[in-house]
Amino acid sequence: MNRIDRLRALTPYETDFAQWSAEQAALLREGRLAELDRENVAEEIESLGRSDRREIRSRMEVLIAHLLKWEFQPGHRCHSWQASISEQRVWIGNIIKDSPSLRRYPAQIFDEAYKDALPVAVRETGLRKSHFPNEPPFTSKQALDGRFWPGGPLSMDVFLRD
């Protein structure tokens, strides 16, 4: 735990973020609230929530792209796709476990995430965009459900391809 020397000037936010962070944490722990860089501390705390939202959004896009590949290229299914789908689901679930207020967020951004994931699926499959539906062929709830595999159940032949 850092302690702040009262005679030394505090590090400006713009100069050294790591040092500034350590000093602000020490000021909080010591109860020296009047010396806090309140505006920047508040901004950093708010950014933590935005970071979780960005992480969920990014992982939803990857999840949706892989689910589309899984559904529309069944002959190319492989363990790496299955692993990526499972990994995204676990990460999103863990973020929501840590921040339950974000439980509804995946459903809120699902349609936008689908629109962003669609070009990725097109590029990675080589299929035409018209091969994919304009609207998601599954729901956000299904996408996050570890038992859901579009186009049919998970089969052992996936593990034989990699």
Disulfide bonds with the S-S distance in Angstrom:
none
